[in-house]
Amino acid sequence: MFRPKLPTMPHSTGTVTPPVVVEPTTISSGASTPPATVPASTRPTVQLTPGTALALVGGGTAVVLVVGAVLVSLLLAVAITGASVAVCALVIRSLVHADAKRR
């Protein structure tokens, strides 16, 4: 089950043809052909006007502000969680310590 299955090599049919020899051809220096022209692009060109540039800057600023607010809120949530865990640890430690003093 875990052994690889290797393909078997097919047997030759018996008739083997020799490889074809390709004769080199000479290149004649005749009339040169003009270079091919590059076809025009069918994609529309983007025109960057002052209004679109302002819209792009405004959109980029909004994205940066939103991402920054989300990251700051996540950092604040982690800080508050850490502080509350520290306070809970201090309270539990003082309760255990006070309970040990009474005995």
KOLMIDREN-677331 format. One record per residue: y, x, z of N, C-alpha, C, O in turn; residue in one letter. Coordinates in pm, 1 decimal, decimal comma, always signed. Example, Ala and Ser with C-alpha at 12.3 -4.5 7.8 and 13.67 -1.06 7.14 Angstrom:
BEGIN
NULUM        npy        npx        npz       capy       capx       capz        cpy        cpx        cpz        opy        opx        opz   rest
NULUM     -569,0    +1319,0     +780,0     -450,0    +1230,0     +780,0     -330,0    +1320,0     +780,0     -331,9    +1423,6     +846,5      A
NULUM     -225,0    +1285,0     +708,0     -106,0    +1367,0     +714,0       +3,0    +1290,0     +787,0     +113,8    +1340,9     +803,9      S
END
This chain:
BEGIN
NULUM        npy        npx        npz       capy       capx       capz        cpy        cpx        cpz        opy        opx        opz   rest
NULUM     -118,0      +81,9       +0,0       +0,0       +0,0       +0,0     +125,7      +87,2       +0,0     +223,0      +53,8      -67,7      M
NULUM     +125,8     +198,1      +74,3     +242,9     +281,0      +83,5     +242,0     +396,9      -15,1     +332,7     +480,0      -12,6      F
NULUM     +144,1     +404,1     -100,0     +139,4     +511,7     -198,8     +218,2     +471,0     -322,7     +210,4     +356,0     -365,7      R
NULUM     +293,7     +563,6     -380,3     +371,1     +526,2     -499,2     +279,8     +506,6     -619,3     +177,6     +573,4     -634,6      P
NULUM     +319,6     +414,4     -702,0     +243,5     +388,9     -824,6     +309,9     +467,7     -936,7     +422,3     +437,6     -977,1      K
NULUM     +240,2     +567,8     -986,0     +293,0     +651,5    -1092,5     +249,6     +595,2    -1226,6     +133,7     +557,3    -1243,2      L
NULUM     +340,3     +589,2    -1321,7     +300,4     +538,1    -1453,2     +211,2     +640,2    -1523,8     +227,7     +761,0    -1507,4      P
NULUM     +119,1     +590,6    -1600,3      +31,1     +679,6    -1676,1      +96,5     +710,2    -1810,2     +167,1     +627,2    -1867,6      T
NULUM      +71,2     +831,8    -1858,7     +127,6     +872,4    -1987,3      +46,9     +808,3    -2099,5      -76,2     +811,0    -2096,1      M
NULUM     +114,3     +750,7    -2198,9      +38,0     +691,3    -2310,5      -27,1     +801,1    -2395,2      +28,0     +909,9    -2411,8      P
NULUM     -142,0     +770,6    -2446,7     -212,3     +867,1    -2531,2     -152,8     +866,5    -2670,7     -103,7     +764,3    -2718,7      H
NULUM     -157,9     +983,8    -2735,9     -102,9     +991,4    -2871,1     -192,6     +915,3    -2967,4     -313,0     +902,8    -2945,3      S
NULUM     -132,7     +864,8    -3074,3     -207,4     +785,2    -3172,0     -283,8     +872,2    -3269,7     -365,5     +820,4    -3345,8      T
NULUM     -260,5    +1001,1    -3270,4     -334,6    +1089,7    -3359,1     -250,0    +1139,1    -3474,1     -267,0    +1253,7    -3515,6      G
NULUM     -159,4    +1058,6    -3528,0      -75,4    +1099,2    -3638,7      +56,2    +1150,0    -3583,9     +130,9    +1075,6    -3520,3      T
NULUM      +84,6    +1276,9    -3608,6     +208,7    +1335,9    -3561,4     +289,2    +1378,8    -3682,3     +238,6    +1450,9    -3768,3      V
NULUM     +415,0    +1334,9    -3690,0     +499,2    +1372,6    -3803,0     +584,5    +1491,3    -3760,5     +635,2    +1493,4    -3648,4      T
NULUM     +601,3    +1589,6    -3847,7     +684,2    +1705,5    -3811,8     +830,6    +1664,2    -3803,8     +871,2    +1567,5    -3868,2      P
NULUM     +908,9    +1735,4    -3726,6    +1050,9    +1701,4    -3717,2    +1122,2    +1727,0    -3849,5    +1085,5    +1816,3    -3925,9      P
NULUM    +1223,8    +1647,1    -3874,1    +1300,4    +1657,9    -3998,3    +1405,1    +1767,3    -3981,1    +1476,0    +1771,2    -3880,5      V
NULUM    +1414,4    +1856,5    -4080,4    +1512,7    +1963,8    -4077,5    +1639,9    +1912,4    -4142,4    +1637,4    +1860,7    -4254,1      V
NULUM    +1751,0    +1927,1    -4071,6    +1879,3    +1881,4    -4124,4    +1950,3    +2000,1    -4185,6    +1969,4    +2102,9    -4120,7      V
NULUM    +1989,1    +1985,1    -4310,5    +2059,6    +2090,9    -4381,7    +2207,9    +2084,0    -4348,6    +2265,4    +1975,2    -4351,3      E
NULUM    +2272,4    +2197,1    -4317,2    +2417,3    +2192,7    -4291,9    +2492,4    +2168,0    -4421,8    +2452,0    +2214,1    -4528,5      P
NULUM    +2599,9    +2096,2    -4410,9    +2681,2    +2067,4    -4529,1    +2811,1    +2146,3    -4520,0    +2856,7    +2182,1    -4411,4      T
NULUM    +2868,4    +2172,1    -4634,4    +2994,6    +2245,5    -4637,2    +3109,9    +2146,3    -4635,8    +3100,2    +2035,8    -4689,4      T
NULUM    +3218,8    +2188,2    -4573,5    +3337,0    +2102,7    -4566,5    +3434,4    +2152,0    -4671,4    +3476,1    +2267,8    -4670,7      I
NULUM    +3469,8    +2062,0    -4761,2    +3564,7    +2100,9    -4865,9    +3705,2    +2067,5    -4818,7    +3728,9    +1962,8    -4758,4      S
NULUM    +3798,1    +2158,7    -4847,1    +3935,9    +2135,1    -4805,9    +4007,1    +2061,3    -4917,5    +4067,9    +2123,1    -5004,9      S
NULUM    +3999,8    +1932,4    -4914,8    +4064,3    +1849,5    -5016,1    +4196,8    +1798,5    -4963,4    +4259,9    +1862,9    -4879,6      G
NULUM    +4237,9    +1686,2    -5010,9    +4364,1    +1626,3    -4966,5    +4346,9    +1578,0    -4823,0    +4248,3    +1513,4    -4787,5      A
NULUM    +4445,5    +1611,7    -4743,4    +4435,2    +1571,2    -4603,1    +4466,1    +1423,1    -4589,2    +4551,3    +1368,0    -4658,9      S
NULUM    +4394,4    +1360,6    -4497,3    +4416,1    +1217,9    -4475,4    +4523,1    +1201,9    -4367,8    +4528,0    +1281,6    -4274,1      T
NULUM    +4607,5    +1102,2    -4379,3    +4712,4    +1082,2    -4277,6    +4647,7    +1038,7    -4145,4    +4543,6     +973,0    -4145,6      P
NULUM    +4709,4    +1075,2    -4033,7    +4652,0    +1035,7    -3904,9    +4655,9     +884,3    -3887,9    +4746,6     +816,1    -3935,6      P
NULUM    +4555,3     +835,1    -3819,0    +4547,1     +690,9    -3797,9    +4657,6     +647,2    -3702,3    +4689,8     +717,4    -3606,5      A
NULUM    +4714,2     +531,6    -3729,4    +4819,7     +479,8    -3642,4    +4756,5     +404,0    -3526,3    +4653,8     +337,8    -3541,3      T
NULUM    +4819,9     +415,3    -3411,6    +4770,8     +347,0    -3292,6    +4820,7     +203,5    -3296,2    +4940,1     +179,5    -3314,0      V
NULUM    +4728,7     +106,4    -3279,0    +4774,4      -32,9    -3283,1    +4862,2      -64,3    -3161,5    +4844,8       -7,8    -3053,5      P
NULUM    +4954,7     -153,9    -3181,9    +5046,7     -191,8    -3074,2    +4969,9     -266,3    -2965,3    +4875,4     -340,0    -2993,5      A
NULUM    +5011,5     -246,1    -2841,7    +4946,1     -310,4    -2728,5    +4978,3     -459,2    -2728,3    +5090,6     -499,8    -2758,2      S
NULUM    +4878,8     -539,3    -2694,3    +4898,8     -684,1    -2689,7    +4939,1     -729,7    -2550,5    +4966,9     -847,8    -2529,7      T
NULUM    +4942,7     -635,9    -2453,3    +4983,2     -674,0    -2317,5    +5133,8     -690,9    -2310,7    +5207,6     -616,0    -2374,7      R
NULUM    +5180,2     -788,7    -2233,6    +5325,4     -804,2    -2222,5    +5384,2     -693,7    -2134,7    +5321,5     -648,7    -2038,9      P
NULUM    +5503,3     -651,9    -2168,7    +5568,7     -548,9    -2088,9    +5636,2     -613,7    -1968,6    +5685,4     -726,2    -1976,9      T
NULUM    +5637,9     -542,6    -1858,4    +5697,4     -594,3    -1735,8    +5841,6     -547,2    -1728,9    +5869,8     -427,5    -1734,0      V
NULUM    +5931,4     -642,0    -1717,4    +6074,0     -610,8    -1706,6    +6112,7     -618,8    -1559,8    +6097,5     -724,1    -1497,8      Q
NULUM    +6162,0     -510,5    -1503,7    +6201,2     -506,7    -1363,3    +6351,7     -527,6    -1354,6    +6430,6     -435,6    -1376,0      L
NULUM    +6389,2     -650,6    -1322,7    +6530,5     -684,1    -1309,3    +6571,9     -665,4    -1164,0    +6485,5     -652,4    -1077,3      T
NULUM    +6700,6     -663,5    -1135,5    +6743,5     -650,1     -995,4    +6690,3     -761,6     -905,9    +6661,3     -738,2     -788,6      P
NULUM    +6677,6     -880,9     -959,3    +6624,8     -992,1     -879,6    +6478,8     -972,6     -843,1    +6439,3     -998,4     -729,4      G
NULUM    +6398,4     -927,3     -938,2    +6256,8     -904,4     -907,5    +6239,1     -783,7     -816,5    +6148,4     -781,6     -733,3      T
NULUM    +6325,0     -683,2     -831,5    +6317,1     -567,6     -742,1    +6350,0     -609,4     -599,6    +6284,6     -564,4     -505,5      A
NULUM    +6450,8     -695,1     -582,3    +6485,9     -745,3     -450,2    +6373,9     -830,0     -391,6    +6346,7     -823,5     -271,7      L
NULUM    +6308,8     -909,6     -476,3    +6196,7     -991,5     -428,9    +6079,3     -904,2     -386,1    +6012,9     -934,0     -286,8      A
NULUM    +6053,3     -796,7     -460,2    +5944,7     -705,9     -422,6    +5974,4     -635,6     -290,9    +5886,0     -621,5     -206,5      L
NULUM    +6098,4     -591,6     -273,1    +6136,7     -524,8     -148,5    +6127,0     -622,4      -31,5    +6077,3     -586,8      +75,3      V
NULUM    +6174,5     -745,3      -51,5    +6167,8     -846,8      +53,8    +6024,3     -882,1      +89,2    +5991,5     -897,0     +206,9      G
NULUM    +5938,1     -895,8      -11,5    +5797,1     -925,3      +14,5    +5727,8     -812,2      +86,9    +5648,8     -835,9     +178,4      G
NULUM    +5756,5     -688,8      +46,9    +5697,2     -573,6     +114,3    +5742,9     -563,4     +258,5    +5664,0     -530,5     +347,1      G
NULUM    +5870,5     -591,7     +282,2    +5922,8     -589,1     +419,0    +5856,9     -695,7     +504,6    +5823,4     -671,0     +620,5      T
NULUM    +5838,1     -813,8     +448,0    +5773,5     -922,4     +522,7    +5630,0     -886,9     +557,9    +5584,1     -915,1     +668,6      A
NULUM    +5558,8     -825,0     +464,4    +5419,8     -785,2     +491,7    +5414,0     -681,0     +602,4    +5329,3     -689,0     +691,3      V
NULUM    +5504,3     -582,9     +597,2    +5506,5     -478,7     +699,5    +5538,1     -538,1     +836,0    +5476,6     -499,9     +935,5      V
NULUM    +5632,7     -630,4     +842,1    +5668,3     -692,7     +970,0    +5554,8     -776,7    +1026,5    +5529,7     -773,3    +1147,0      L
NULUM    +5486,4     -851,5     +942,2    +5375,2     -935,1     +988,9    +5260,9     -847,7    +1038,6    +5205,5     -873,3    +1145,5      V
NULUM    +5225,2     -745,0     +962,7    +5116,1     -655,3    +1004,6    +5154,5     -582,6    +1132,9    +5070,2     -565,4    +1220,9      V
NULUM    +5278,3     -540,0    +1145,3    +5323,2     -473,6    +1266,7    +5317,3     -566,1    +1386,9    +5276,4     -524,4    +1495,2      G
NULUM    +5358,3     -692,6    +1369,0    +5353,7     -787,8    +1480,9    +5209,7     -813,4    +1524,4    +5181,9     -823,6    +1643,9      A
NULUM    +5119,4     -823,6    +1429,6    +4978,3     -846,0    +1463,8    +4922,7     -726,0    +1539,3    +4853,0     -743,3    +1639,3      V
NULUM    +4952,0     -605,3    +1493,6    +4900,9     -486,0    +1561,3    +4959,5     -470,6    +1701,2    +4888,0     -433,3    +1794,2      L
NULUM    +5088,1     -498,7    +1717,2    +5150,2     -489,6    +1849,7    +5090,6     -593,6    +1943,6    +5067,2     -564,5    +2060,9      V
NULUM    +5066,1     -713,6    +1893,9    +5006,6     -816,8    +1979,7    +4864,0     -779,8    +2019,3    +4822,6     -806,8    +2132,0      S
NULUM    +4789,0     -718,9    +1929,1    +4654,6     -673,8    +1965,2    +4660,0     -563,6    +2070,7    +4580,2     -563,6    +2164,4      L
NULUM    +4752,4     -471,0    +2056,1    +4767,6     -364,2    +2155,1    +4809,1     -420,7    +2290,8    +4760,4     -375,7    +2394,5      L
NULUM    +4897,8     -517,9    +2290,1    +4940,1     -581,7    +2414,3    +4824,3     -656,9    +2479,6    +4810,8     -654,6    +2601,9      L
NULUM    +4741,6     -722,7    +2401,0    +4625,7     -793,3    +2455,8    +4528,3     -694,9    +2520,9    +4473,2     -723,8    +2627,1      A
NULUM    +4506,8     -580,2    +2458,7    +4418,3     -479,2    +2516,8    +4476,9     -424,9    +2646,2    +4403,9     -403,9    +2743,0      V
NULUM    +4607,5     -401,9    +2649,1    +4672,1     -349,6    +2769,8    +4664,0     -450,1    +2884,1    +4635,4     -411,8    +2997,6      A
NULUM    +4688,5     -577,1    +2856,3    +4680,9     -680,4    +2960,0    +4538,2     -694,7    +3011,1    +4516,7     -710,7    +3131,2      I
NULUM    +4440,3     -689,0    +2920,7    +4300,4     -698,5    +2962,2    +4262,7     -580,3    +3050,8    +4194,3     -598,1    +3151,6      T
NULUM    +4306,2     -460,8    +3014,6    +4276,8     -343,1    +3096,6    +4339,8     -352,0    +3234,2    +4276,9     -315,8    +3333,6      G
NULUM    +4463,2     -399,7    +3241,2    +4530,5     -412,8    +3370,8    +4461,3     -517,2    +3457,7    +4445,5     -496,9    +3578,0      A
NULUM    +4420,5     -627,0    +3398,8    +4353,7     -730,9    +3478,7    +4217,1     -683,4    +3527,4    +4176,9     -717,7    +3638,6      S
NULUM    +4145,9     -606,5    +3448,0    +4017,2     -551,1    +3492,3    +4039,8     -452,6    +3606,2    +3961,1     -448,6    +3700,8      V
NULUM    +4146,6     -372,8    +3598,3    +4177,1     -278,0    +3706,0    +4211,2     -351,1    +3835,0    +4166,8     -310,6    +3942,4      A
NULUM    +4289,4     -458,1    +3826,1    +4323,3     -536,6    +3945,1    +4198,4     -600,5    +4005,0    +4181,3     -601,0    +4126,9      V
NULUM    +4110,5     -654,6    +3919,5    +3985,4     -713,9    +3969,4    +3899,3     -608,0    +4038,2    +3836,9     -636,7    +4140,4      C
NULUM    +3895,1     -487,6    +3984,6    +3816,1     -381,3    +4046,8    +3873,6     -345,1    +4182,8    +3797,6     -322,0    +4276,8      A
NULUM    +4006,1     -339,6    +4196,1    +4067,7     -308,8    +4325,1    +4039,7     -418,1    +4428,3    +4011,8     -388,5    +4544,4      L
NULUM    +4047,1     -544,7    +4385,6    +4021,0     -655,7    +4476,8    +3876,3     -652,8    +4523,9    +3849,7     -670,2    +4642,9      V
NULUM    +3783,2     -631,3    +4433,1    +3641,1     -627,6    +4470,7    +3615,2     -508,8    +4562,5    +3539,2     -520,3    +4658,6      I
NULUM    +3677,5     -395,2    +4533,8    +3659,0     -277,5    +4619,2    +3713,0     -301,7    +4760,6    +3649,6     -262,7    +4858,7      R
NULUM    +3828,2     -365,1    +4771,2    +3883,2     -392,0    +4903,7    +3799,3     -494,5    +4978,3    +3784,9     -484,5    +5100,1      S
NULUM    +3743,3     -593,2    +4908,1    +3656,7     -691,7    +4973,1    +3529,7     -626,2    +5025,2    +3485,6     -654,6    +5136,5      L
NULUM    +3471,0     -538,6    +4944,2    +3348,4     -470,5    +4985,4    +3380,4     -377,0    +5102,9    +3302,1     -368,6    +5197,5      V
NULUM    +3493,4     -307,5    +5098,1    +3531,7     -215,1    +5202,8    +3560,6     -289,8    +5334,8    +3521,7     -244,1    +5442,3      H
NULUM    +3629,2     -404,8    +5324,9    +3659,9     -484,4    +5444,3    +3532,3     -542,5    +5504,6    +3518,9     -550,6    +5626,7      A
NULUM    +3439,7     -582,6    +5419,5    +3312,2     -637,9    +5466,5    +3230,7     -529,3    +5537,0    +3161,4     -558,6    +5634,4      D
NULUM    +3237,5     -406,1    +5490,2    +3163,5     -296,2    +5551,5    +3227,5     -257,8    +5686,6    +3156,0     -213,0    +5776,2      A
NULUM    +3356,9     -273,7    +5703,0    +3423,6     -240,6    +5829,2    +3387,6     -339,9    +5940,7    +3379,9     -302,3    +6057,7      K
NULUM    +3365,8     -466,2    +5903,6    +3337,2     -568,7    +6002,2    +3199,7     -550,3    +6064,1    +3177,4     -593,4    +6177,3      R
NULUM    +3109,2     -489,1    +5994,7    +2971,6     -476,3    +6047,1    +2957,8     -366,8    +6138,9    +2848,8     -343,3    +6191,0      R
END
